[in-house]
Amino acid sequence: MIDSASLQIIAVFTVIVIAILLISLHLWKRLDKAEKYIESSTEEKENENKNEEGNSIALGLSFGMLYGLIFGVIIDNISLGIALGSSFGLIFGALYEENKRKKEDMKNR
């Protein structure tokens, strides 16, 4: 038969094993949540970068149209000024985005 001291040791050992399993399970769940958070954070950053690309082109277009309108009023041909301004605005917006992308690529290396 097993004496009471051996039963106490077995009981304590069983409690310790169960506690270790529960703690490791809890830590695993937290690690899984952290990984999901990191993945969602990187996806959000990628989406923000894609949105910023459209923003810089739109910003270039709007400033180009503004300066084109001013230029058109000066030369007394508003339609030509807006057409030239929007063209140059799109070009400068795209160039700005390309330079920004190159700088980010250089940072990531």
URURGI-V692487 format. One record per helix or strand of 2 or more residues. SS is the DSSP state (helix for helix, strand for strand). FROM is the first residue (numbers start at 1). LEN is the number of residues. If there is no record, write none. Layout:
# URURGI-V692487
ss->[SS:SS]
from->[FROM:FROM]
len->[LEN:LEN]
This chain:
# URURGI-V692487
ss->[helix:helix]
from->[4:78]
len->[72:31]
